[in-house]
Amino acid sequence: MLTASQLINNPALLKLDLYCRGARLNEDSTNVESAGGRKVLRTRAGLGSGLELILPKELWTNVPVVEEFTVNSPYDIGLVDPSGSSDAVRIRYHDVEVAIARLSPRPGWYGKKTSTGRSMTSIGTLQGTYLGIYPGTVCQFWTRAKKENCKFCSVGLNLGMDDANEKTLDDILEVVQTARAESKITYVDLNAGHAEDESYLDMLEPIVARIKRETGLLVGLQAPPHSDLSRYDRLRALGLNRVSFCFELFDRECFERVCPGKANTYGLDRYLRAIEYCAKLGSKGPISEPWVTNGEMIAGLEPPDATIAGIDWLVERGAVPTICVFRPLRGTDYENVPPPTVEELAPVFKHLFEACARKRLPIGLAPNVHVSLVMLPEEARFLSEDKSLRRAYAFWRTPRAAAARALLWAKARAVSA
Ligand code: SF4
């Protein structure tokens, strides 16, 4: 069992344990909002549902507070000043204070509507400090005659609740522009589920083009692997900055059991082929647009060794792993499956940082991007005792190293041209 002093001294351990055990919230949602915090939203990203907080060392997080398993959590969270005049919250573990955190600020535009009368939060919401948008119709694994949704996913449950069913390009751009002006976002993440006719990239491409053209913000997308891989060259040429493929589980038996739609329609190998292909697009232009390929997995639904093997597979190919922690969301097929423990997951996240840092993958470089729904590789550095790797990571982020990277990049371009 973790001790209070371990949690006080290690914000990554705290972030991870809060994902695994959740917390009892000593406030109702109104108090959180009166103190400037964000409402607990059921977003369509499929994994999030909790309280958005900023932990010490600027680790943004989303703490489960509504699921059954949180009832017996050793953590409780409450406002430091119950009158709501401050955004500070106290996190206690077995009644011992382990951190003072802050509520993630609720943007003013959360109360606004688009020109067509839609509430802006039904178009997109901040997840940490970036804007997340799910522009299309619901993932069609949920609407097949025999449902084949991933067992942990809540996307099909949330429709018509906090998220709009149809979003026009104009609505989307209006929310992006507003979030850029008022929340100073630097990155927009577009998300799409399965479409029987493979139209997800047709739907996302014009949105990418318009956001790039009109705002110049960093833009990424997460969608199933398209059968025509040249589509990713086209997106890269448009200025897309990130592509993410959620294969979730590296263990094939677990993948087939947990994600029947993905297994029957695409198969794990199609995800892996797309990642391998996209990871090589970095040296193609436009040179001014950074490029990263992510492989996304969910930890806690396969043996930790399998997730570690998946991390190694990705890192060897130059892709950056994104690891979510399984959360048994209310109403999902897995709502009664116990969440993983920090003891199981800490070695996975420690490995995540060390593998990325050894390979010098571009982690922690995007400006002002804090992510609440996953622990990023660079945040997991607090779990590593390897001082030389931590020092190398810190150096890699300095302006001198940035100049060296730019030089290497230019050389690589010259060679590949
Ligand atoms: S592919 Fe799976 S995880 Fe993604 S939206 Fe569909 S059911 Fe959810």
Boltz pocket constraint, residues with backbone or C-beta under 6 A from the ligand:
constraints:
  - pocket:
      binder: B
      contacts: [[A, 44], [A, 46], [A, 139], [A, 140], [A, 141], [A, 142], [A, 148], [A, 149], [A, 150], [A, 153], [A, 154], [A, 155], [A, 192], [A, 193], [A, 194], [A, 262]]
      max_distance: 6.0
